[in-house]
């Protein structure tokens, strides 16, 4: 069995290098800031005929850029275009016109994908014209065209030479980290290989297989009995009016801001840590995201809080049930949302819990071109059962300020506060973060942050530096 697990992990590593496609964890500030310009996400339309609301695919919801409507994991063609055109220092798809002169000093207009004149590329002006753009596809990492036809699917020509709606795609997402504190630790933080199979319109089978990172090193990550495992696997019907969908399988419930930092307390304190097997549930989720409201609702079963579920058996669940609701409104310059999640299970499996949260994003950049900052925040309050069976409450808050100094160069300041039990004195803590991300070229992001932990008891205080290399295709 040990040899089998090692062989599977090494095979996944080899496959990931061969079948690289777009994938990444969700970053809410991307959605929050990109409503300022349509060509962040696709090439400029030429005399575009604005469709009725039911047919529109423009949205600042997670499902615009990710195959999983809850966010995270493999990207859609919209997310791929954004990752090539807007996100990096050097673009490989046409740069948005609003960003033509925002390059790093000395870098200049180096990408050859952008004409930097009035001959910028255009997509089809209407759905019926999209077929004429099939010959323009130059996409090495997406294959085939689904059977049938749907005007609610992404259609060819709006995303440059990328294949808009492929039958098959593979994805790869890895993070390698170095933590410097009292000593220096180098370890794998994430390693995912995803597959999306979309043989006919309105139906997709998605599977994301991942390995869990270990601060103790690479060998421990491979030897982990729950590595690799199904992070997500579900069957989804989608491409319906108002961007409606229904999915069934294993997933993380949609709740609040889905940050890429799995250690953040708005995720970890409420069993939503994307790095953990036991954050996954098995159930059904439905939602929609027209311009501009959104709703995601789910019903699920889960395993015991104290036991890791089978890595491959998505039906390995215990005597529990839960529901989650995530809803709000995402405008071009701001967004606001509210979430709730409830879990009902025996005390020896984790007990009952109820969590409620509100969150929002403000994008001054939309209103003033010279102010490229984004502010996002979330407040969560929840109840849970102690081991004794008594009820208790917890409070968690998070805020982050991002400043996109140049294309591909983002600075940030953030803090999160956690009071895990409101009735227990001196158990609260606050963590401050300062740093940023640099994306020199599509598929490579460097992240560095200084983190300072301030706890109620001074002996728990500490400062560290964490460096990450994020490779995504």
PATOR-310630 format. One line per 5 residues: number of its first residue (from 1); their letters; for each residue x, y, z of C-alpha. Coordinates in steps of 0.02 Angstrom, whole numbers. Layout:
<atoms>
NUM	a	X Y Z ~ ...
</atoms>
This chain:
<atoms>
1	xxxxx	0 0 0 ~ 141 120 43 ~ 224 84 -124 ~ 59 114 -212 ~ 33 284 -130
6	xxxxx	211 337 -175 ~ 188 280 -354 ~ 24 375 -372 ~ 101 535 -301 ~ 250 525 -418
11	xxxxx	137 487 -566 ~ 34 641 -528 ~ 192 745 -522 ~ 243 683 -693 ~ 70 708 -768
16	xxxxx	59 884 -701 ~ 210 934 -802 ~ 136 859 -960 ~ -42 920 -943 ~ -25 1098 -878
21	xxxxx	-180 1209 -889 ~ -248 1358 -795 ~ -289 1334 -612 ~ -266 1429 -450 ~ -345 1460 -282
26	xxxxx	-473 1597 -276 ~ -420 1775 -240 ~ -571 1885 -202 ~ -476 2047 -233 ~ -461 1996 -417
31	xxxxx	-650 1990 -433 ~ -667 2150 -332 ~ -549 2255 -436 ~ -579 2196 -614 ~ -751 2272 -644
36	xxxxx	-662 2432 -695 ~ -631 2369 -873 ~ -718 2236 -979 ~ -558 2188 -1070 ~ -482 2123 -909
41	xxxxx	-574 1961 -946 ~ -596 1954 -1135 ~ -547 2048 -1292 ~ -644 2205 -1333 ~ -808 2174 -1423
46	xxxxx	-835 2257 -1591 ~ -1007 2340 -1592 ~ -1062 2212 -1464 ~ -1248 2178 -1457 ~ -1287 2179 -1271
51	xxxxx	-1394 2025 -1236 ~ -1539 2015 -1116 ~ -1495 1983 -934 ~ -1535 1797 -940 ~ -1405 1771 -1077
56	xxxxx	-1263 1873 -1002 ~ -1105 1791 -938 ~ -1023 1946 -863 ~ -1013 1936 -674 ~ -891 1967 -532
61	xxxxx	-941 1803 -452 ~ -815 1663 -420 ~ -894 1555 -556 ~ -842 1678 -690 ~ -659 1627 -672
66	xxxxx	-669 1453 -594 ~ -746 1288 -649 ~ -805 1264 -469 ~ -937 1400 -443 ~ -885 1413 -259
71	xxxxx	-712 1471 -314 ~ -539 1396 -313 ~ -461 1264 -424 ~ -459 1254 -612 ~ -499 1412 -708
76	xxxxx	-627 1440 -844 ~ -575 1522 -1006 ~ -616 1690 -927 ~ -497 1656 -784 ~ -364 1595 -904
81	xxxxx	-377 1753 -1010 ~ -365 1861 -854 ~ -212 1762 -798 ~ -127 1795 -964 ~ -182 1974 -1001
86	xxxxx	-210 2071 -840 ~ -119 1980 -700 ~ 64 1968 -756 ~ 201 2094 -788 ~ 223 2023 -964
91	xxxxx	57 1980 -1046 ~ 31 1840 -1172 ~ -148 1891 -1214 ~ -192 2071 -1264 ~ -167 2190 -1116
96	xxxxx	-322 2288 -1060 ~ -316 2463 -1133 ~ -328 2541 -960 ~ -165 2454 -911 ~ -58 2495 -1063
101	xxxxx	52 2617 -968 ~ 52 2536 -796 ~ 203 2423 -822 ~ 348 2408 -701 ~ 472 2553 -724
106	xxxxx	597 2510 -858 ~ 498 2361 -920 ~ 403 2458 -1051 ~ 278 2381 -1171 ~ 364 2214 -1188
111	xxxxx	223 2094 -1228 ~ 193 2057 -1412 ~ 13 2003 -1387 ~ -46 2185 -1377 ~ -43 2300 -1527
116	xxxxx	-40 2458 -1417 ~ -135 2553 -1552 ~ -310 2566 -1623 ~ -291 2396 -1706 ~ -328 2302 -1545
121	xxxxx	-409 2131 -1574 ~ -598 2115 -1570 ~ -713 1970 -1534 ~ -878 1928 -1620 ~ -1015 2058 -1608
126	xxxxx	-1151 1929 -1572 ~ -1176 1744 -1531 ~ -1214 1699 -1711 ~ -1045 1769 -1767 ~ -942 1662 -1647
131	xxxxx	-927 1512 -1764 ~ -818 1613 -1881 ~ -682 1622 -1748 ~ -652 1433 -1731 ~ -502 1443 -1847
136	xxxxx	-416 1567 -1730 ~ -390 1441 -1589 ~ -207 1422 -1537 ~ -230 1332 -1371 ~ -113 1190 -1325
141	xxxxx	-199 1150 -1160 ~ -382 1128 -1206 ~ -458 1003 -1328 ~ -620 975 -1419 ~ -790 1057 -1432
146	xxxxx	-941 994 -1334 ~ -1086 917 -1428 ~ -1234 1030 -1460 ~ -1245 1218 -1447 ~ -1280 1337 -1303
151	xxxxx	-1286 1527 -1308 ~ -1255 1523 -1119 ~ -1083 1444 -1136 ~ -924 1546 -1166 ~ -908 1564 -1353
156	xxxxx	-760 1574 -1468 ~ -674 1736 -1512 ~ -708 1831 -1352 ~ -548 1764 -1271 ~ -419 1787 -1407
161	xxxxx	-345 1623 -1466 ~ -397 1522 -1312 ~ -523 1382 -1333 ~ -680 1451 -1253 ~ -774 1293 -1204
166	xxxxx	-669 1135 -1220 ~ -718 954 -1196 ~ -563 912 -1094 ~ -438 1011 -993 ~ -308 969 -863
171	xxxxx	-245 1086 -728 ~ -96 1102 -612 ~ -74 1206 -455 ~ 76 1196 -339 ~ 148 1302 -198
176	xxxxx	322 1285 -126 ~ 353 1378 36 ~ 495 1435 148 ~ 455 1488 326 ~ 587 1589 419
181	xxxxx	562 1613 606 ~ 676 1545 740 ~ 738 1427 606 ~ 709 1397 420 ~ 586 1270 352
186	xxxxx	563 1227 168 ~ 408 1125 128 ~ 275 1088 -4 ~ 116 1185 31 ~ 4 1125 -110
191	xxxxx	6 1006 -257 ~ -154 985 -360 ~ -196 904 -527 ~ -371 938 -594 ~ -474 874 -739
196	xxxxx	-633 944 -817 ~ -729 832 -938 ~ -866 924 -1033 ~ -929 810 -1173 ~ -1096 898 -1200
201	xxxxx	-1162 1070 -1160 ~ -1240 1088 -987 ~ -1140 944 -910 ~ -964 937 -834 ~ -875 809 -728
206	xxxxx	-739 891 -623 ~ -607 807 -516 ~ -463 888 -422 ~ -335 771 -345 ~ -218 848 -217
211	xxxxx	-75 811 -101 ~ -70 890 72 ~ 77 999 115 ~ 186 960 266 ~ 299 1083 357
216	xxxxx	406 932 403 ~ 459 912 222 ~ 426 833 53 ~ 446 650 104 ~ 313 667 240
221	xxxxx	193 742 113 ~ 215 589 0 ~ 205 466 145 ~ 44 541 213 ~ -92 406 217
226	xxxxx	-217 533 151 ~ -109 591 5 ~ -158 601 -132 ~ -347 623 -114 ~ -500 696 -198
231	xxxxx	-503 879 -150 ~ -657 904 -256 ~ -754 787 -369 ~ -928 827 -431 ~ -1047 816 -577
236	xxxxx	-1119 985 -627 ~ -1256 1043 -743 ~ -1227 1224 -793 ~ -1228 1348 -939 ~ -1409 1389 -901
241	xxxxx	-1495 1560 -905 ~ -1438 1682 -769 ~ -1281 1574 -751 ~ -1378 1448 -648 ~ -1300 1281 -599
246	xxxxx	-1321 1127 -490 ~ -1177 1017 -435 ~ -1170 856 -333 ~ -1017 772 -255 ~ -873 820 -140
251	xxxxx	-833 1004 -117 ~ -802 1144 9 ~ -964 1238 48 ~ -977 1413 -24 ~ -953 1537 119
256	xxxxx	-883 1713 135 ~ -718 1767 55 ~ -627 1615 -10 ~ -448 1671 20 ~ -294 1581 -46
261	xxxxx	-220 1585 130 ~ -286 1425 208 ~ -215 1473 380 ~ -329 1625 393 ~ -451 1614 536
266	xxxxx	-606 1658 435 ~ -575 1491 348 ~ -487 1381 475 ~ -593 1424 628 ~ -752 1368 540
271	xxxxx	-692 1205 461 ~ -669 1286 290 ~ -481 1263 276 ~ -455 1216 94 ~ -296 1121 135
276	xxxxx	-383 992 246 ~ -474 834 193 ~ -605 855 330 ~ -656 1027 262 ~ -737 934 117
281	xxxxx	-919 882 122 ~ -1027 774 10 ~ -1189 850 -49 ~ -1281 957 -174 ~ -1257 1142 -211
286	xxxxx	-1359 1257 -325 ~ -1340 1439 -371 ~ -1348 1578 -499 ~ -1252 1738 -536 ~ -1329 1861 -661
291	xxxxx	-1283 2045 -664 ~ -1257 2071 -518 ~ -1336 1971 -376 ~ -1275 1796 -331 ~ -1338 1651 -227
296	xxxxx	-1256 1485 -180 ~ -1350 1361 -69 ~ -1302 1185 -18 ~ -1356 1034 83 ~ -1222 911 134
301	xxxxx	-1162 767 242 ~ -989 765 320 ~ -871 657 419 ~ -826 674 603 ~ -727 829 648
306	xxxxx	-599 717 733 ~ -575 589 594 ~ -511 611 418 ~ -628 539 286 ~ -570 412 159
311	xxxxx	-464 505 30 ~ -554 425 -119 ~ -726 375 -55 ~ -830 533 -64 ~ -973 443 23
316	xxxxx	-871 413 181 ~ -982 521 292 ~ -1049 503 469 ~ -1211 542 562 ~ -1218 725 518
321	xxxxx	-1297 850 403 ~ -1273 1031 363 ~ -1328 1176 255 ~ -1240 1331 189 ~ -1301 1491 107
326	xxxxx	-1195 1625 24 ~ -1283 1773 -58 ~ -1253 1954 -103 ~ -1228 2083 -237 ~ -1068 2117 -334
331	xxxxx	-1068 2285 -421 ~ -925 2351 -529 ~ -853 2459 -391 ~ -910 2369 -234 ~ -988 2209 -169
336	xxxxx	-1077 2152 -12 ~ -1126 1979 44 ~ -1190 1875 188 ~ -1160 1692 230 ~ -1227 1561 348
341	xxxxx	-1178 1381 381 ~ -1254 1259 503 ~ -1194 1085 552 ~ -1289 955 652 ~ -1194 804 716
346	xxxxx	-1167 701 874 ~ -1058 779 1008 ~ -922 647 988 ~ -911 694 803 ~ -891 879 834
351	xxxxx	-1061 936 895 ~ -1180 1064 825 ~ -1123 1231 757 ~ -1199 1385 676 ~ -1098 1522 592
356	xxxxx	-1154 1687 517 ~ -1049 1813 423 ~ -1052 1974 323 ~ -918 2032 202 ~ -884 2164 73
361	xxxxx	-761 2232 -55 ~ -733 2413 -106 ~ -643 2455 -268 ~ -602 2643 -277 ~ -507 2607 -438
366	xxxxx	-672 2592 -530 ~ -718 2771 -483 ~ -545 2850 -497 ~ -415 2784 -620 ~ -268 2845 -517
371	xxxxx	-318 2748 -361 ~ -277 2563 -391 ~ -323 2499 -218 ~ -447 2368 -159 ~ -515 2344 17
376	xxxxx	-598 2182 74 ~ -662 2131 246 ~ -765 1998 333 ~ -842 1975 506 ~ -901 1803 566
381	xxxxx	-991 1755 726 ~ -1031 1576 770 ~ -1091 1457 904 ~ -1023 1283 938 ~ -1027 1147 1070
386	xxxxx	-884 1119 1191 ~ -830 942 1234 ~ -941 956 1388 ~ -1094 986 1279 ~ -1112 1168 1334
391	xxxxx	-1138 1300 1202 ~ -1004 1431 1166 ~ -977 1572 1041 ~ -831 1632 935 ~ -791 1792 839
396	xxxxx	-673 1814 692 ~ -636 1968 586 ~ -526 1998 435 ~ -475 2151 332 ~ -354 2173 187
401	xxxxx	-294 2322 86 ~ -215 2288 -85 ~ -122 2414 -192 ~ -83 2363 -371 ~ 70 2471 -390
406	xxxxx	110 2409 -568 ~ 48 2271 -681 ~ 94 2108 -595 ~ 155 2194 -435 ~ 32 2196 -288
411	xxxxx	66 2258 -111 ~ -45 2213 36 ~ -76 2244 220 ~ -195 2132 316 ~ -249 2080 489
416	xxxxx	-361 1945 560 ~ -429 1935 738 ~ -493 1779 822 ~ -581 1752 987 ~ -612 1563 984
421	xxxxx	-719 1562 1142 ~ -801 1722 1199 ~ -819 1661 1379 ~ -637 1612 1401 ~ -520 1753 1453
426	xxxxx	-356 1787 1362 ~ -378 1664 1220 ~ -393 1794 1081 ~ -258 1837 954 ~ -224 1957 812
431	xxxxx	-111 1926 663 ~ -40 2065 553 ~ 29 2036 379 ~ 131 2148 264 ~ 196 2096 94
436	xxxxx	141 2067 -83 ~ 138 1963 -240 ~ 238 1976 -400 ~ 181 1887 -559 ~ 318 1911 -689
441	xxxxx	243 1794 -818 ~ 81 1693 -833 ~ 93 1538 -724 ~ 218 1602 -595 ~ 179 1705 -440
446	xxxxx	299 1747 -298 ~ 218 1788 -130 ~ 312 1857 20 ~ 240 1914 186 ~ 301 1966 357
451	xxxxx	176 1903 486 ~ 166 1964 666 ~ 60 1870 793 ~ -5 1965 944 ~ -88 1854 1074
456	xxxxx	-162 1893 1244 ~ -15 1811 1333 ~ 151 1892 1278 ~ 247 1728 1274 ~ 143 1679 1121
461	xxxxx	193 1829 1017 ~ 302 1801 865 ~ 359 1865 696 ~ 398 1761 542 ~ 429 1779 356
466	xxxxx	343 1662 234 ~ 396 1652 51 ~ 298 1557 -79 ~ 320 1510 -261 ~ 151 1477 -339
471	xxx	155 1384 -505 ~ -10 1377 -595 ~ -61 1328 -771
</atoms>
